[in-house]
Amino acid sequence: MKKLSAWLLCVLMLAGMVATASAQEAEGGGGGAATTYDFEDDLVQGDLVRPDGENLMVRRRGARESLIKIREHFVPELLKSVENL
């Protein structure tokens, strides 16, 4: 009987958490009406803000050769080093 009541309590708690989570999603869904701002009587002014100075144009360097060299004879060299052990 204790196992049944504990199982029932767990199921009810889980159902309560699911119901709460779905209610929270419905409140802040973001799919509602768009927000509008009315500036009829206000004068809105703005300036273009940019950094002081010049834009630098830099030429990209050419492609470089990789510094990683693949060892073609790695396995035979590895087997030679093991033979001496």
Gaussian input, Z-matrix of N, CA and C with variables (Angstrom, degrees):
# hf/3-21g

backbone

0 1
 N
 C     1     B1
 C     2     B2     1     A1
 N     3     B3     2     A2     1     D1
 C     4     B4     3     A3     2     D2
 C     5     B5     4     A4     3     D3
 N     6     B6     5     A5     4     D4
 C     7     B7     6     A6     5     D5
 C     8     B8     7     A7     6     D6
 N     9     B9     8     A8     7     D7
 C    10    B10     9     A9     8     D8
 C    11    B11    10    A10     9     D9
 N    12    B12    11    A11    10    D10
 C    13    B13    12    A12    11    D11
 C    14    B14    13    A13    12    D12
 N    15    B15    14    A14    13    D13
 C    16    B16    15    A15    14    D14
 C    17    B17    16    A16    15    D15
 N    18    B18    17    A17    16    D16
 C    19    B19    18    A18    17    D17
 C    20    B20    19    A19    18    D18
 N    21    B21    20    A20    19    D19
 C    22    B22    21    A21    20    D20
 C    23    B23    22    A22    21    D21
 N    24    B24    23    A23    22    D22
 C    25    B25    24    A24    23    D23
 C    26    B26    25    A25    24    D24
 N    27    B27    26    A26    25    D25
 C    28    B28    27    A27    26    D26
 C    29    B29    28    A28    27    D27
 N    30    B30    29    A29    28    D28
 C    31    B31    30    A30    29    D29
 C    32    B32    31    A31    30    D30
 N    33    B33    32    A32    31    D31
 C    34    B34    33    A33    32    D32
 C    35    B35    34    A34    33    D33
 N    36    B36    35    A35    34    D34
 C    37    B37    36    A36    35    D35
 C    38    B38    37    A37    36    D36
 N    39    B39    38    A38    37    D37
 C    40    B40    39    A39    38    D38
 C    41    B41    40    A40    39    D39
 N    42    B42    41    A41    40    D40
 C    43    B43    42    A42    41    D41
 C    44    B44    43    A43    42    D42
 N    45    B45    44    A44    43    D43
 C    46    B46    45    A45    44    D44
 C    47    B47    46    A46    45    D45
 N    48    B48    47    A47    46    D46
 C    49    B49    48    A48    47    D47
 C    50    B50    49    A49    48    D48
 N    51    B51    50    A50    49    D49
 C    52    B52    51    A51    50    D50
 C    53    B53    52    A52    51    D51
 N    54    B54    53    A53    52    D52
 C    55    B55    54    A54    53    D53
 C    56    B56    55    A55    54    D54
 N    57    B57    56    A56    55    D55
 C    58    B58    57    A57    56    D56
 C    59    B59    58    A58    57    D57
 N    60    B60    59    A59    58    D58
 C    61    B61    60    A60    59    D59
 C    62    B62    61    A61    60    D60
 N    63    B63    62    A62    61    D61
 C    64    B64    63    A63    62    D62
 C    65    B65    64    A64    63    D63
 N    66    B66    65    A65    64    D64
 C    67    B67    66    A66    65    D65
 C    68    B68    67    A67    66    D66
 N    69    B69    68    A68    67    D67
 C    70    B70    69    A69    68    D68
 C    71    B71    70    A70    69    D69
 N    72    B72    71    A71    70    D70
 C    73    B73    72    A72    71    D71
 C    74    B74    73    A73    72    D72
 N    75    B75    74    A74    73    D73
 C    76    B76    75    A75    74    D74
 C    77    B77    76    A76    75    D75
 N    78    B78    77    A77    76    D76
 C    79    B79    78    A78    77    D77
 C    80    B80    79    A79    78    D78
 N    81    B81    80    A80    79    D79
 C    82    B82    81    A81    80    D80
 C    83    B83    82    A82    81    D81
 N    84    B84    83    A83    82    D82
 C    85    B85    84    A84    83    D83
 C    86    B86    85    A85    84    D84
 N    87    B87    86    A86    85    D85
 C    88    B88    87    A87    86    D86
 C    89    B89    88    A88    87    D87
 N    90    B90    89    A89    88    D88
 C    91    B91    90    A90    89    D89
 C    92    B92    91    A91    90    D90
 N    93    B93    92    A92    91    D91
 C    94    B94    93    A93    92    D92
 C    95    B95    94    A94    93    D93
 N    96    B96    95    A95    94    D94
 C    97    B97    96    A96    95    D95
 C    98    B98    97    A97    96    D96
 N    99    B99    98    A98    97    D97
 C   100   B100    99    A99    98    D98
 C   101   B101   100   A100    99    D99
 N   102   B102   101   A101   100   D100
 C   103   B103   102   A102   101   D101
 C   104   B104   103   A103   102   D102
 N   105   B105   104   A104   103   D103
 C   106   B106   105   A105   104   D104
 C   107   B107   106   A106   105   D105
 N   108   B108   107   A107   106   D106
 C   109   B109   108   A108   107   D107
 C   110   B110   109   A109   108   D108
 N   111   B111   110   A110   109   D109
 C   112   B112   111   A111   110   D110
 C   113   B113   112   A112   111   D111
 N   114   B114   113   A113   112   D112
 C   115   B115   114   A114   113   D113
 C   116   B116   115   A115   114   D114
 N   117   B117   116   A116   115   D115
 C   118   B118   117   A117   116   D116
 C   119   B119   118   A118   117   D117
 N   120   B120   119   A119   118   D118
 C   121   B121   120   A120   119   D119
 C   122   B122   121   A121   120   D120
 N   123   B123   122   A122   121   D121
 C   124   B124   123   A123   122   D122
 C   125   B125   124   A124   123   D123
 N   126   B126   125   A125   124   D124
 C   127   B127   126   A126   125   D125
 C   128   B128   127   A127   126   D126
 N   129   B129   128   A128   127   D127
 C   130   B130   129   A129   128   D128
 C   131   B131   130   A130   129   D129
 N   132   B132   131   A131   130   D130
 C   133   B133   132   A132   131   D131
 C   134   B134   133   A133   132   D132
 N   135   B135   134   A134   133   D133
 C   136   B136   135   A135   134   D134
 C   137   B137   136   A136   135   D135
 N   138   B138   137   A137   136   D136
 C   139   B139   138   A138   137   D137
 C   140   B140   139   A139   138   D138
 N   141   B141   140   A140   139   D139
 C   142   B142   141   A141   140   D140
 C   143   B143   142   A142   141   D141
 N   144   B144   143   A143   142   D142
 C   145   B145   144   A144   143   D143
 C   146   B146   145   A145   144   D144
 N   147   B147   146   A146   145   D145
 C   148   B148   147   A147   146   D146
 C   149   B149   148   A148   147   D147
 N   150   B150   149   A149   148   D148
 C   151   B151   150   A150   149   D149
 C   152   B152   151   A151   150   D150
 N   153   B153   152   A152   151   D151
 C   154   B154   153   A153   152   D152
 C   155   B155   154   A154   153   D153
 N   156   B156   155   A155   154   D154
 C   157   B157   156   A156   155   D155
 C   158   B158   157   A157   156   D156
 N   159   B159   158   A158   157   D157
 C   160   B160   159   A159   158   D158
 C   161   B161   160   A160   159   D159
 N   162   B162   161   A161   160   D160
 C   163   B163   162   A162   161   D161
 C   164   B164   163   A163   162   D162
 N   165   B165   164   A164   163   D163
 C   166   B166   165   A165   164   D164
 C   167   B167   166   A166   165   D165
 N   168   B168   167   A167   166   D166
 C   169   B169   168   A168   167   D167
 C   170   B170   169   A169   168   D168
 N   171   B171   170   A170   169   D169
 C   172   B172   171   A171   170   D170
 C   173   B173   172   A172   171   D171
 N   174   B174   173   A173   172   D172
 C   175   B175   174   A174   173   D173
 C   176   B176   175   A175   174   D174
 N   177   B177   176   A176   175   D175
 C   178   B178   177   A177   176   D176
 C   179   B179   178   A178   177   D177
 N   180   B180   179   A179   178   D178
 C   181   B181   180   A180   179   D179
 C   182   B182   181   A181   180   D180
 N   183   B183   182   A182   181   D181
 C   184   B184   183   A183   182   D182
 C   185   B185   184   A184   183   D183
 N   186   B186   185   A185   184   D184
 C   187   B187   186   A186   185   D185
 C   188   B188   187   A187   186   D186
 N   189   B189   188   A188   187   D187
 C   190   B190   189   A189   188   D188
 C   191   B191   190   A190   189   D189
 N   192   B192   191   A191   190   D190
 C   193   B193   192   A192   191   D191
 C   194   B194   193   A193   192   D192
 N   195   B195   194   A194   193   D193
 C   196   B196   195   A195   194   D194
 C   197   B197   196   A196   195   D195
 N   198   B198   197   A197   196   D196
 C   199   B199   198   A198   197   D197
 C   200   B200   199   A199   198   D198
 N   201   B201   200   A200   199   D199
 C   202   B202   201   A201   200   D200
 C   203   B203   202   A202   201   D201
 N   204   B204   203   A203   202   D202
 C   205   B205   204   A204   203   D203
 C   206   B206   205   A205   204   D204
 N   207   B207   206   A206   205   D205
 C   208   B208   207   A207   206   D206
 C   209   B209   208   A208   207   D207
 N   210   B210   209   A209   208   D208
 C   211   B211   210   A210   209   D209
 C   212   B212   211   A211   210   D210
 N   213   B213   212   A212   211   D211
 C   214   B214   213   A213   212   D212
 C   215   B215   214   A214   213   D213
 N   216   B216   215   A215   214   D214
 C   217   B217   216   A216   215   D215
 C   218   B218   217   A217   216   D216
 N   219   B219   218   A218   217   D217
 C   220   B220   219   A219   218   D218
 C   221   B221   220   A220   219   D219
 N   222   B222   221   A221   220   D220
 C   223   B223   222   A222   221   D221
 C   224   B224   223   A223   222   D222
 N   225   B225   224   A224   223   D223
 C   226   B226   225   A225   224   D224
 C   227   B227   226   A226   225   D225
 N   228   B228   227   A227   226   D226
 C   229   B229   228   A228   227   D227
 C   230   B230   229   A229   228   D228
 N   231   B231   230   A230   229   D229
 C   232   B232   231   A231   230   D230
 C   233   B233   232   A232   231   D231
 N   234   B234   233   A233   232   D232
 C   235   B235   234   A234   233   D233
 C   236   B236   235   A235   234   D234
 N   237   B237   236   A236   235   D235
 C   238   B238   237   A237   236   D236
 C   239   B239   238   A238   237   D237
 N   240   B240   239   A239   238   D238
 C   241   B241   240   A240   239   D239
 C   242   B242   241   A241   240   D240
 N   243   B243   242   A242   241   D241
 C   244   B244   243   A243   242   D242
 C   245   B245   244   A244   243   D243
 N   246   B246   245   A245   244   D244
 C   247   B247   246   A246   245   D245
 C   248   B248   247   A247   246   D246
 N   249   B249   248   A248   247   D247
 C   250   B250   249   A249   248   D248
 C   251   B251   250   A250   249   D249
 N   252   B252   251   A251   250   D250
 C   253   B253   252   A252   251   D251
 C   254   B254   253   A253   252   D252

   B1=1.4466
   B2=1.5324
   B3=1.3633
   B4=1.4630
   B5=1.5289
   B6=1.3524
   B7=1.4594
   B8=1.5229
   B9=1.3309
   B10=1.4538
   B11=1.5225
   B12=1.3365
   B13=1.4611
   B14=1.5373
   B15=1.3285
   B16=1.4569
   B17=1.5340
   B18=1.3173
   B19=1.4718
   B20=1.5270
   B21=1.3275
   B22=1.4570
   B23=1.5232
   B24=1.3129
   B25=1.4578
   B26=1.5317
   B27=1.3220
   B28=1.4680
   B29=1.5175
   B30=1.3300
   B31=1.4644
   B32=1.5208
   B33=1.3231
   B34=1.4618
   B35=1.5333
   B36=1.3180
   B37=1.4698
   B38=1.5236
   B39=1.3125
   B40=1.4572
   B41=1.5232
   B42=1.3141
   B43=1.4684
   B44=1.5230
   B45=1.3051
   B46=1.4705
   B47=1.5162
   B48=1.3364
   B49=1.4653
   B50=1.5216
   B51=1.3150
   B52=1.4667
   B53=1.5176
   B54=1.3309
   B55=1.4591
   B56=1.5300
   B57=1.3310
   B58=1.4622
   B59=1.5120
   B60=1.3189
   B61=1.4616
   B62=1.5209
   B63=1.3137
   B64=1.4600
   B65=1.5212
   B66=1.3327
   B67=1.4570
   B68=1.5243
   B69=1.3324
   B70=1.4612
   B71=1.5218
   B72=1.3174
   B73=1.4550
   B74=1.5151
   B75=1.3250
   B76=1.4548
   B77=1.5259
   B78=1.3369
   B79=1.4512
   B80=1.5203
   B81=1.3224
   B82=1.4559
   B83=1.5066
   B84=1.3054
   B85=1.4542
   B86=1.5066
   B87=1.3377
   B88=1.4462
   B89=1.5177
   B90=1.3043
   B91=1.4457
   B92=1.5213
   B93=1.3314
   B94=1.4544
   B95=1.5197
   B96=1.3195
   B97=1.4584
   B98=1.5271
   B99=1.3241
   B100=1.4626
   B101=1.5223
   B102=1.3200
   B103=1.4529
   B104=1.5194
   B105=1.3246
   B106=1.4661
   B107=1.5187
   B108=1.3225
   B109=1.4547
   B110=1.5262
   B111=1.3194
   B112=1.4622
   B113=1.5205
   B114=1.3597
   B115=1.4553
   B116=1.5282
   B117=1.3331
   B118=1.4621
   B119=1.5217
   B120=1.3228
   B121=1.4603
   B122=1.5269
   B123=1.3062
   B124=1.4583
   B125=1.5217
   B126=1.3234
   B127=1.4579
   B128=1.5247
   B129=1.2949
   B130=1.4575
   B131=1.5196
   B132=1.3517
   B133=1.4557
   B134=1.5202
   B135=1.3121
   B136=1.4557
   B137=1.5087
   B138=1.3112
   B139=1.4561
   B140=1.5193
   B141=1.3158
   B142=1.4592
   B143=1.5242
   B144=1.3038
   B145=1.4611
   B146=1.5194
   B147=1.3158
   B148=1.4634
   B149=1.5240
   B150=1.2935
   B151=1.4616
   B152=1.5248
   B153=1.3346
   B154=1.4623
   B155=1.5152
   B156=1.3017
   B157=1.4508
   B158=1.5157
   B159=1.2882
   B160=1.4535
   B161=1.5156
   B162=1.3201
   B163=1.4570
   B164=1.5236
   B165=1.2955
   B166=1.4577
   B167=1.5162
   B168=1.2938
   B169=1.4540
   B170=1.5260
   B171=1.3217
   B172=1.4578
   B173=1.5206
   B174=1.3160
   B175=1.4543
   B176=1.5192
   B177=1.3235
   B178=1.4699
   B179=1.5138
   B180=1.2962
   B181=1.4595
   B182=1.5141
   B183=1.2927
   B184=1.4577
   B185=1.5061
   B186=1.3099
   B187=1.4675
   B188=1.5247
   B189=1.3137
   B190=1.4658
   B191=1.5179
   B192=1.2873
   B193=1.4567
   B194=1.5249
   B195=1.3112
   B196=1.4516
   B197=1.5283
   B198=1.3265
   B199=1.4601
   B200=1.5241
   B201=1.3096
   B202=1.4648
   B203=1.5171
   B204=1.2940
   B205=1.4741
   B206=1.5195
   B207=1.3146
   B208=1.4614
   B209=1.5228
   B210=1.3144
   B211=1.4616
   B212=1.5167
   B213=1.3143
   B214=1.4601
   B215=1.5228
   B216=1.3286
   B217=1.4613
   B218=1.5297
   B219=1.3183
   B220=1.4517
   B221=1.5312
   B222=1.3210
   B223=1.4753
   B224=1.5253
   B225=1.3371
   B226=1.4710
   B227=1.5291
   B228=1.3304
   B229=1.4683
   B230=1.5223
   B231=1.3153
   B232=1.4646
   B233=1.5274
   B234=1.3164
   B235=1.4596
   B236=1.5309
   B237=1.3526
   B238=1.4714
   B239=1.5365
   B240=1.3245
   B241=1.4648
   B242=1.5306
   B243=1.3192
   B244=1.4638
   B245=1.5214
   B246=1.3341
   B247=1.4493
   B248=1.5315
   B249=1.3084
   B250=1.4545
   B251=1.5261
   B252=1.3149
   B253=1.4723
   B254=1.4496
   A1=110.42
   A2=116.46
   A3=119.41
   A4=111.08
   A5=115.77
   A6=119.26
   A7=110.34
   A8=116.88
   A9=121.06
   A10=111.10
   A11=116.61
   A12=119.71
   A13=110.70
   A14=118.48
   A15=120.92
   A16=110.12
   A17=116.16
   A18=120.97
   A19=110.54
   A20=116.76
   A21=121.70
   A22=110.94
   A23=117.28
   A24=121.76
   A25=110.61
   A26=117.62
   A27=121.53
   A28=111.56
   A29=117.20
   A30=121.42
   A31=110.34
   A32=117.71
   A33=120.93
   A34=111.51
   A35=117.16
   A36=120.18
   A37=110.32
   A38=117.49
   A39=121.59
   A40=110.81
   A41=117.17
   A42=121.17
   A43=110.37
   A44=117.70
   A45=121.25
   A46=112.20
   A47=116.95
   A48=120.16
   A49=111.01
   A50=117.60
   A51=121.22
   A52=109.95
   A53=118.04
   A54=121.84
   A55=110.41
   A56=117.38
   A57=121.35
   A58=110.64
   A59=118.49
   A60=122.08
   A61=110.80
   A62=118.28
   A63=119.90
   A64=110.92
   A65=118.77
   A66=121.41
   A67=110.72
   A68=117.92
   A69=120.81
   A70=110.93
   A71=118.44
   A72=121.42
   A73=110.79
   A74=118.23
   A75=121.69
   A76=111.08
   A77=119.02
   A78=121.82
   A79=111.98
   A80=119.78
   A81=123.42
   A82=112.40
   A83=118.54
   A84=123.03
   A85=114.65
   A86=118.95
   A87=120.04
   A88=112.91
   A89=119.53
   A90=122.04
   A91=111.77
   A92=117.51
   A93=121.95
   A94=111.90
   A95=115.69
   A96=122.34
   A97=110.43
   A98=115.27
   A99=120.98
   A100=110.00
   A101=117.13
   A102=122.23
   A103=108.95
   A104=116.41
   A105=120.77
   A106=109.12
   A107=116.09
   A108=123.21
   A109=107.85
   A110=116.58
   A111=121.50
   A112=108.88
   A113=117.70
   A114=123.22
   A115=110.65
   A116=118.58
   A117=120.89
   A118=112.39
   A119=119.34
   A120=122.24
   A121=113.14
   A122=118.72
   A123=121.57
   A124=110.17
   A125=115.07
   A126=121.36
   A127=107.83
   A128=116.50
   A129=121.81
   A130=108.05
   A131=116.15
   A132=120.95
   A133=108.82
   A134=115.42
   A135=119.15
   A136=110.54
   A137=116.67
   A138=122.57
   A139=108.64
   A140=114.13
   A141=119.95
   A142=107.79
   A143=115.77
   A144=120.25
   A145=107.93
   A146=115.91
   A147=120.50
   A148=109.00
   A149=118.00
   A150=120.31
   A151=111.43
   A152=115.23
   A153=120.58
   A154=108.82
   A155=117.45
   A156=119.87
   A157=111.11
   A158=115.15
   A159=122.38
   A160=110.91
   A161=115.77
   A162=120.83
   A163=108.65
   A164=116.71
   A165=120.98
   A166=109.93
   A167=115.27
   A168=120.48
   A169=106.94
   A170=117.18
   A171=121.87
   A172=108.92
   A173=115.19
   A174=120.12
   A175=109.44
   A176=116.51
   A177=119.97
   A178=109.67
   A179=115.53
   A180=120.58
   A181=110.20
   A182=115.91
   A183=120.78
   A184=112.27
   A185=115.02
   A186=120.38
   A187=109.71
   A188=115.39
   A189=120.58
   A190=109.58
   A191=113.81
   A192=120.09
   A193=109.09
   A194=116.25
   A195=120.90
   A196=110.36
   A197=116.07
   A198=121.17
   A199=111.67
   A200=117.26
   A201=121.32
   A202=108.31
   A203=115.79
   A204=121.30
   A205=108.85
   A206=116.63
   A207=121.08
   A208=108.40
   A209=116.04
   A210=121.04
   A211=108.89
   A212=115.84
   A213=120.99
   A214=112.22
   A215=118.50
   A216=122.22
   A217=111.08
   A218=117.49
   A219=121.15
   A220=112.08
   A221=117.49
   A222=120.77
   A223=110.97
   A224=120.38
   A225=118.32
   A226=112.76
   A227=117.69
   A228=120.38
   A229=110.62
   A230=116.38
   A231=120.57
   A232=110.30
   A233=117.15
   A234=120.14
   A235=111.43
   A236=117.81
   A237=120.75
   A238=110.39
   A239=116.90
   A240=118.82
   A241=111.21
   A242=118.08
   A243=121.59
   A244=111.02
   A245=117.93
   A246=121.78
   A247=112.54
   A248=117.80
   A249=122.15
   A250=113.37
   A251=118.13
   A252=120.18
   A253=111.22
   D1=-36.44
   D2=-179.57
   D3=-65.86
   D4=-37.83
   D5=-179.63
   D6=-64.58
   D7=-40.25
   D8=-179.27
   D9=-64.87
   D10=-43.98
   D11=-179.32
   D12=-68.55
   D13=-36.55
   D14=177.54
   D15=-66.77
   D16=-40.54
   D17=178.64
   D18=-63.83
   D19=-43.48
   D20=179.48
   D21=-64.41
   D22=-39.75
   D23=178.35
   D24=-63.47
   D25=-42.36
   D26=178.22
   D27=-63.12
   D28=-42.12
   D29=179.82
   D30=-64.53
   D31=-42.43
   D32=179.39
   D33=-65.50
   D34=-39.76
   D35=178.66
   D36=-65.49
   D37=-41.51
   D38=178.60
   D39=-63.41
   D40=-42.28
   D41=178.32
   D42=-63.50
   D43=-38.01
   D44=177.93
   D45=-65.13
   D46=-39.50
   D47=178.96
   D48=-67.41
   D49=-39.19
   D50=179.57
   D51=-65.46
   D52=-41.89
   D53=-179.69
   D54=-64.80
   D55=-39.69
   D56=178.82
   D57=-65.99
   D58=-42.62
   D59=-179.38
   D60=-64.72
   D61=-40.97
   D62=-179.85
   D63=-69.53
   D64=-32.46
   D65=177.50
   D66=-68.24
   D67=-36.97
   D68=179.28
   D69=-67.57
   D70=-37.36
   D71=178.78
   D72=-65.96
   D73=-36.20
   D74=-178.07
   D75=-69.67
   D76=-33.09
   D77=-177.96
   D78=-68.20
   D79=-49.70
   D80=-174.97
   D81=-105.52
   D82=38.07
   D83=-172.31
   D84=-60.20
   D85=-34.44
   D86=-179.74
   D87=80.79
   D88=-1.53
   D89=-179.72
   D90=-95.79
   D91=10.19
   D92=-176.59
   D93=-82.37
   D94=-157.80
   D95=-177.55
   D96=-68.59
   D97=151.79
   D98=179.79
   D99=-74.61
   D100=148.93
   D101=177.86
   D102=-84.20
   D103=132.00
   D104=179.06
   D105=-121.41
   D106=148.03
   D107=177.59
   D108=-120.45
   D109=133.92
   D110=-177.65
   D111=-107.52
   D112=117.08
   D113=-179.26
   D114=-116.08
   D115=39.16
   D116=-175.19
   D117=-61.00
   D118=-48.76
   D119=-173.58
   D120=-93.80
   D121=-6.46
   D122=-176.93
   D123=-98.15
   D124=140.88
   D125=174.91
   D126=-91.21
   D127=119.78
   D128=-178.50
   D129=-107.13
   D130=119.87
   D131=179.68
   D132=-123.27
   D133=151.55
   D134=178.52
   D135=-156.21
   D136=154.81
   D137=178.91
   D138=-121.84
   D139=155.38
   D140=174.93
   D141=-77.67
   D142=124.65
   D143=-178.48
   D144=-106.83
   D145=122.91
   D146=177.36
   D147=-142.96
   D148=159.25
   D149=-178.18
   D150=-70.87
   D151=150.75
   D152=174.96
   D153=-78.80
   D154=136.26
   D155=178.05
   D156=126.21
   D157=-172.80
   D158=-176.00
   D159=-106.36
   D160=151.76
   D161=171.75
   D162=-80.69
   D163=135.35
   D164=179.81
   D165=-99.27
   D166=130.17
   D167=175.82
   D168=-105.55
   D169=118.27
   D170=-176.00
   D171=-114.77
   D172=132.93
   D173=178.12
   D174=-78.58
   D175=134.11
   D176=178.93
   D177=-74.47
   D178=143.10
   D179=177.89
   D180=-75.43
   D181=157.70
   D182=179.89
   D183=-71.73
   D184=171.17
   D185=179.31
   D186=-66.72
   D187=141.58
   D188=-179.09
   D189=-110.77
   D190=155.77
   D191=176.36
   D192=-77.62
   D193=142.67
   D194=-179.18
   D195=-66.24
   D196=141.66
   D197=177.54
   D198=-85.53
   D199=-8.69
   D200=179.37
   D201=-88.80
   D202=121.91
   D203=179.19
   D204=-105.63
   D205=128.49
   D206=178.83
   D207=-80.98
   D208=128.20
   D209=179.69
   D210=-82.97
   D211=112.36
   D212=-176.09
   D213=-73.73
   D214=-30.80
   D215=-175.37
   D216=-108.02
   D217=36.73
   D218=-174.72
   D219=-67.04
   D220=-47.26
   D221=-176.23
   D222=-64.16
   D223=-46.91
   D224=177.68
   D225=-61.88
   D226=-38.03
   D227=177.78
   D228=-65.15
   D229=-37.71
   D230=179.18
   D231=-66.19
   D232=-41.21
   D233=179.44
   D234=-67.58
   D235=-34.63
   D236=176.57
   D237=-64.40
   D238=-39.80
   D239=-178.54
   D240=-68.69
   D241=-29.53
   D242=-179.39
   D243=-77.68
   D244=-29.52
   D245=-178.51
   D246=-62.01
   D247=-31.90
   D248=-177.53
   D249=-78.77
   D250=-9.62
   D251=-179.32
   D252=-77.10

